[in-house]
Amino acid sequence: MIDCAYCERPLLCDGCGTPFVPSSPEEYQALSWRDTPIRCPGCGMLLVCRWCKSPYDGRDGQPEGEDGDPTS
């Protein structure tokens, strides 16, 4: 099982409780790439940590409009 990159607790899907286990080395590496969304293997929804509610959505963690992009 993989730990959440944000809270360091076991990475469980907030939606269905499935532990996240990467199916390939590429999927494991994608956890480190903030621009790659990760989906839960159990329910297919965007992976969100059950404990800290951090989404693995491919965003950089900044709320929209705060990244300096004038179009946000």
DSSP file (Angstrom, degrees, kcal/mol; ACC not computed):
  #  RESIDUE AA STRUCTURE BP1 BP2  ACC     N-H-->O    O-->H-N    N-H-->O    O-->H-N    TCO  KAPPA ALPHA  PHI   PSI    X-CA   Y-CA   Z-CA
    1    1 A M              0   0    0      0, 0.0     2,-0.3     0, 0.0    20,-0.2   0.000 360.0 360.0 360.0 149.1    0.0    0.0    0.0
    2    2 A I        -     0   0    0     18,-1.3     9,-3.3     9,-0.3     2,-0.3  -0.753 360.0-129.5-100.3 144.0    1.1    3.6   -0.7
    3    3 A D  B     -A   10   0A   0     -2,-0.3     2,-0.1     7,-0.3     6,-0.0  -0.667  34.0 -98.2 -88.7 149.9    1.1    6.4    1.8
    4    4 A C     >  -     0   0    0      5,-3.4     4,-1.4    -2,-0.3    -1,-0.1  -0.431  23.9-137.3 -63.7 136.6   -0.5    9.7    0.9
    5    5 A A  T  4 S+     0   0    0      1,-0.2    -1,-0.1     2,-0.1    -2,-0.0   0.686 100.4  42.8 -69.2 -17.9    2.0   12.3   -0.3
    6    6 A Y  T  4 S+     0   0    0      3,-0.1    -1,-0.2    48,-0.1    -2,-0.0   0.878 130.8  15.1 -97.8 -46.9    0.3   15.0    1.8
    7    7 A C  T  4 S-     0   0    0      2,-0.2    -2,-0.1    47,-0.1    -1,-0.0   0.525  88.8-131.8-110.2  -7.6   -0.6   13.4    5.2
    8    8 A E     <  +     0   0    0     -4,-1.4    -3,-0.1     1,-0.2     3,-0.1   0.692  65.0 124.8  63.8  21.8    1.6   10.3    5.0
    9    9 A R  S    S-     0   0    0      1,-0.1    -5,-3.4     3,-0.0    -1,-0.2  -0.643  79.6 -67.0 -98.5 166.1   -1.2    8.0    6.1
   10   10 A P  B     -A    3   0A   0      0, 0.0     2,-1.0     0, 0.0    -7,-0.3  -0.292  56.0-116.1 -55.9 133.3   -2.3    5.0    4.0
   11   11 A L        +     0   0    0     -9,-3.3     9,-3.0     9,-0.2     2,-0.4  -0.614  47.2 167.0 -79.6 102.4   -3.7    6.3    0.7
   12   12 A L  B     -B   19   0B   0     -2,-1.0    38,-2.1     7,-0.2     2,-0.2  -0.914  41.8-105.8-115.3 142.4   -7.4    5.1    0.7
   13   13 A C  B  >  -C   49   0C   0      5,-2.3     4,-1.9    -2,-0.4    36,-0.2  -0.489  20.3-146.4 -66.6 130.1  -10.0    6.4   -1.7
   14   14 A D  T  4 S+     0   0    0     34,-2.3    -1,-0.2    -2,-0.2    35,-0.1   0.799  95.7  50.8 -67.0 -28.4  -12.4    8.8    0.1
   15   15 A G  T  4 S+     0   0    0     33,-0.2    -1,-0.2    31,-0.2    32,-0.0   0.927 132.0   4.2 -76.9 -46.7  -15.3    7.6   -2.1
   16   16 A C  T  4 S-     0   0    0      2,-0.1    -2,-0.2     0, 0.0    -1,-0.1   0.519  89.4-119.8-122.3  -8.6  -15.1    3.8   -1.7
   17   17 A G     <  +     0   0    0     -4,-1.9    -3,-0.1     1,-0.3    33,-0.0   0.527  56.5 153.0  82.6   5.1  -12.3    3.1    0.8
   18   18 A T        -     0   0    0     -6,-0.1    -5,-2.3     1,-0.1    -1,-0.3  -0.510  48.1-119.9 -70.1 130.7  -10.2    1.1   -1.6
   19   19 A P  B     -B   12   0B   0      0, 0.0     2,-0.6     0, 0.0    -7,-0.2  -0.501  28.8-118.9 -67.0 138.1   -6.5    1.2   -0.8
   20   20 A F        +     0   0    0     -9,-3.0   -18,-1.3   -18,-0.2    -9,-0.2  -0.714  38.9 170.1 -84.1 120.4   -4.5    2.6   -3.7
   21   21 A V        -     0   0    0     -2,-0.6     7,-0.0   -20,-0.2    -3,-0.0  -0.974  35.3-122.8-127.5 114.0   -2.0    0.2   -5.1
   22   22 A P        -     0   0    0      0, 0.0     6,-0.0     0, 0.0     4,-0.0  -0.281  11.3-151.0 -58.8 138.7   -0.4    1.3   -8.4
   23   23 A S  S    S+     0   0    0      1,-0.1     3,-0.0     2,-0.0     0, 0.0   0.590  76.4  14.9 -87.2 -10.8   -0.9   -1.3  -11.2
   24   24 A S  S  > S-     0   0    0      1,-0.1     4,-2.0     0, 0.0     5,-0.1  -0.974  79.9-105.3-154.1 163.3    2.3   -0.4  -12.9
   25   25 A P  H  > S+     0   0    0      0, 0.0     4,-2.4     0, 0.0     5,-0.2   0.855 120.8  56.1 -60.4 -33.3    5.6    1.5  -12.4
   26   26 A E  H  > S+     0   0    0      2,-0.2     4,-1.9     1,-0.2     0, 0.0   0.903 106.4  48.6 -65.8 -41.0    4.2    4.3  -14.6
   27   27 A E  H  > S+     0   0    0      2,-0.2     4,-0.7     1,-0.2    -1,-0.2   0.880 110.6  51.7 -67.0 -36.7    1.2    4.7  -12.3
   28   28 A Y  H >< S+     0   0    0     -4,-2.0     3,-1.0     1,-0.2     4,-0.4   0.924 110.5  48.2 -62.8 -44.6    3.5    4.8   -9.3
   29   29 A Q  H >X S+     0   0    0     -4,-2.4     3,-1.7     1,-0.2     4,-0.5   0.835 100.1  66.9 -65.4 -32.3    5.6    7.5  -10.9
   30   30 A A  H >< S+     0   0    0     -4,-1.9     3,-0.8     1,-0.3     6,-0.3   0.753  85.8  71.1 -62.2 -23.4    2.5    9.5  -11.8
   31   31 A L  T << S+     0   0    0     -3,-1.0    -1,-0.3    -4,-0.7    -2,-0.2   0.813  99.2  48.3 -60.8 -28.9    1.9   10.0   -8.0
   32   32 A S  T <4 S+     0   0    0     -3,-1.7     2,-0.8    -4,-0.4    -1,-0.2   0.603  94.3  84.4 -86.8 -13.2    4.9   12.4   -8.1
   33   33 A W    X<  -     0   0    0     -3,-0.8     3,-1.7    -4,-0.5    25,-0.1  -0.815  62.4-162.6 -95.9 109.9    3.7   14.3  -11.2
   34   34 A R  T 3  S+     0   0    0     -2,-0.8    -1,-0.2     1,-0.3    27,-0.1   0.692  87.1  60.5 -65.3 -18.1    1.3   17.0  -10.1
   35   35 A D  T 3  S+     0   0    0      1,-0.1    -1,-0.3    25,-0.1    25,-0.1   0.357  88.3  84.2 -93.0   8.2   -0.1   17.4  -13.6
   36   36 A T  S <  S-     0   0    0     -3,-1.7    22,-0.5    -6,-0.3     2,-0.1  -0.926  72.4-142.1-114.1 111.0   -1.3   13.8  -13.9
   37   37 A P        -     0   0    0      0, 0.0     2,-0.4     0, 0.0    20,-0.2  -0.432  14.7-148.2 -68.2 144.6   -4.8   13.0  -12.4
   38   38 A I        -     0   0    0     18,-2.9     9,-3.0     9,-0.2     2,-0.3  -0.943   6.0-153.5-116.2 135.2   -5.1    9.6  -10.7
   39   39 A R  B     -D   46   0D   0     -2,-0.4     7,-0.2     7,-0.3     6,-0.1  -0.836  25.6-107.1-108.2 147.1   -8.3    7.6  -10.6
   40   40 A C     >  -     0   0    0      5,-3.2     4,-1.6    -2,-0.3   -20,-0.1  -0.513  19.1-144.8 -68.9 132.2   -9.3    5.0   -8.0
   41   41 A P  T  4 S+     0   0    0      0, 0.0    -1,-0.1     0, 0.0   -21,-0.1   0.730  96.3  51.3 -70.8 -19.5   -8.9    1.5   -9.2
   42   42 A G  T  4 S+     0   0    0    -24,-0.1   -22,-0.0     3,-0.1    -2,-0.0   0.935 129.5   8.9 -82.4 -49.8  -12.0    0.5   -7.2
   43   43 A C  T  4 S-     0   0    0      2,-0.2     3,-0.1   -25,-0.1    -1,-0.1   0.566  89.3-126.6-111.8 -12.3  -14.6    3.0   -8.2
   44   44 A G     <  +     0   0    0     -4,-1.6     2,-0.1     1,-0.3     3,-0.1   0.445  65.7 129.1  81.4  -1.3  -13.0    4.9  -11.1
   45   45 A M  S    S-     0   0    0      1,-0.2    -5,-3.2    -6,-0.1    -1,-0.3  -0.376  75.2 -74.5 -81.4 165.2  -13.5    8.3   -9.5
   46   46 A L  B     -D   39   0D   0     -7,-0.2     2,-0.3     1,-0.1    -7,-0.3  -0.376  59.8-107.2 -56.7 132.7  -10.8   10.9   -9.0
   47   47 A L        +     0   0    0     -9,-3.0     9,-3.1     9,-0.4     2,-0.4  -0.517  44.1 174.6 -72.3 124.7   -8.5    9.7   -6.2
   48   48 A V  B     -E   55   0E   0     -2,-0.3   -34,-2.3     7,-0.2   -33,-0.2  -1.000  36.5-111.5-129.2 129.4   -9.0   11.8   -3.0
   49   49 A C  B  >  -C   13   0C   0      5,-2.4     4,-1.5    -2,-0.4   -36,-0.2  -0.404  18.0-143.8 -63.3 129.3   -7.3   10.8    0.2
   50   50 A R  T  4 S+     0   0    0    -38,-2.1    -1,-0.2   -40,-0.2   -37,-0.1   0.820  95.0  43.3 -61.8 -32.2   -9.8    9.6    2.8
   51   51 A W  T  4 S+     0   0    0    -41,-0.2    -1,-0.2   -39,-0.2   -40,-0.1   0.945 129.9  16.4 -85.4 -51.7   -7.8   11.2    5.7
   52   52 A C  T  4 S-     0   0    0      2,-0.1    -2,-0.2   -43,-0.1    -1,-0.1   0.470  91.9-128.4-106.1  -2.9   -6.7   14.7    4.5
   53   53 A K     <  +     0   0    0     -4,-1.5    -3,-0.1     1,-0.2    -2,-0.0   0.687  49.9 158.7  64.9  20.6   -9.1   15.0    1.5
   54   54 A S        -     0   0    0     -6,-0.0    -5,-2.4     2,-0.0     2,-0.3  -0.635  34.4-137.4 -75.7 126.5   -6.2   15.9   -0.8
   55   55 A P  B     -E   48   0E   0      0, 0.0     2,-0.9     0, 0.0    -7,-0.2  -0.638   8.6-147.4 -85.3 142.1   -7.2   15.3   -4.4
   56   56 A Y        +     0   0    0     -9,-3.1   -18,-2.9    -2,-0.3    -9,-0.4  -0.591  53.9 136.4 -98.4  66.0   -4.8   13.7   -6.9
   57   57 A D  S    S-     0   0    0     -2,-0.9    -1,-0.2   -20,-0.2     3,-0.1   0.355  75.2-104.7-102.9   3.1   -6.4   15.7   -9.6
   58   58 A G  S    S+     0   0    0    -22,-0.5     2,-0.2     1,-0.3    -2,-0.1   0.550  81.3 122.6  85.5   5.8   -3.4   16.9  -11.6
   59   59 A R  S    S-     0   0    0     -4,-0.1    -1,-0.3   -23,-0.1   -23,-0.1  -0.559  71.3-118.7 -96.2 166.7   -3.5   20.5  -10.2
   60   60 A D        -     0   0    0     -2,-0.2   -25,-0.1     2,-0.2    -1,-0.1   0.394  52.1-103.1 -88.2   4.6   -0.7   22.2   -8.3
   61   61 A G  S    S+     0   0    0      1,-0.3    -1,-0.0   -27,-0.1    -2,-0.0   0.372  84.1 120.1  94.2  -5.7   -2.7   22.7   -5.1
   62   62 A Q        -     0   0    0      1,-0.1    -1,-0.3     5,-0.0    -2,-0.2  -0.762  68.7-112.2 -93.1 138.2   -3.5   26.4   -5.6
   63   63 A P    >   -     0   0    0      0, 0.0     3,-1.7     0, 0.0     4,-0.1  -0.319  49.6 -82.8 -61.1 151.4   -7.1   27.5   -5.8
   64   64 A E  T 3  S+     0   0    0      1,-0.2     8,-0.0     2,-0.1     0, 0.0  -0.258 116.2  27.4 -57.5 140.5   -8.2   28.8   -9.2
   65   65 A G  T 3  S+     0   0    0     -3,-0.1     3,-0.3     4,-0.0    -1,-0.2   0.334 101.5  84.5  90.8  -7.2   -7.3   32.4   -9.8
   66   66 A E    <   +     0   0    0     -3,-1.7    -2,-0.1     1,-0.1    -1,-0.0   0.262  66.5  81.3-109.4  11.1   -4.3   32.4   -7.5
   67   67 A D  S    S-     0   0    0      2,-0.2    -1,-0.1    -4,-0.1    -3,-0.1   0.350 108.3-104.8 -99.5   7.0   -1.7   31.1   -9.9
   68   68 A G  S    S+     0   0    0      1,-0.3    -2,-0.1    -3,-0.3     3,-0.0   0.427  76.9 137.5  87.1  -2.5   -1.0   34.4  -11.6
   69   69 A D    >   -     0   0    0      1,-0.2     3,-1.7     2,-0.0    -1,-0.3  -0.691  46.5-152.9 -79.4 117.3   -3.0   33.4  -14.7
   70   70 A P  T 3  S+     0   0    0      0, 0.0    -1,-0.2     0, 0.0    -2,-0.0   0.678  92.3  60.5 -67.4 -15.0   -5.1   36.4  -15.7
   71   71 A T  T 3         0   0    0      1,-0.2    -2,-0.0    -3,-0.0     0, 0.0   0.535 360.0 360.0 -87.5  -5.9   -7.7   34.1  -17.3
   72   72 A S    <         0   0    0     -3,-1.7    -1,-0.2    -7,-0.1    -6,-0.1   0.471 360.0 360.0 -82.2 360.0   -8.5   32.4  -14.1
